[in-house]
Amino acid sequence: MLARRLNLLLDVVMAERGSPLTFPELQKELADRGVSLSRARWSYMKDGTGRLVSDPQLLTAISDVFDVDPAYLLGDDESELPERIDSRLEFVRSLRAARVKTFAARALGDVSPETLKAITDYLNKDIKRHSTGERLAANYSEDTADGQPSAP
């Protein structure tokens, strides 16, 4: 659960800044708050591997960096996705869906309107099915330089 929440926060930072939060940036932000974090520990926190991190000082400092309630990272199962994060993720999902639709329309070329509508309906249903608090399906690093999704 911690890894999923951290990755949601990282996705939001990516959406807001247009570039990912790097480990050295996070490490400096935490050091400014009197907390140290090794690259290895951050890696297993993000990936959900290794032992569970429950250090309240570290998790509170990370929450402060991401500007969310510490309860969100401290393991409060009742803690909901912060409204700022939830609204930003929904916005990013919409942008990604629009880019996918535009890319598909260009790639498909001369397709009947009925076929294009069927594809659009399918994409919209899939987006709705996966939109409840889950991590973005596509990682921003998979985008090409022109902003279009890369081929799998």
Helices and strands as residue ranges (DSSP letters): H 2-17, H 23-32, H 39-47, H 56-66, H 70-73, H 83-108, H 113-129, G 140-142
